[in-house]
């Protein structure tokens, strides 16, 4: 549970700072960036590519979760006492 919370906080902070940087440039700069993003997505719109990218992102997300979970289990002492 701590690993999910940690990854969520890091992801939220990243999105906040990225959006703040876009908003600092003004409306026209934001809309221009979104226009370029749309153009790049429209050129490479393929179901096979999206499926492969989705599988890769899921694997990376699960791997990141497992790494963070292992880190937390090493930091938190276990309660393996024989009481």
Secondary structure, 3 states (H helix, E strand, C coil): CHHHHHHHHHHHHHHHHHHHHHHHCCHHHHHHHHHHHHHHHHHCCCHHHHHHHHHHHHHHHHHHHHHHHHHHHHHCCCCCCCC
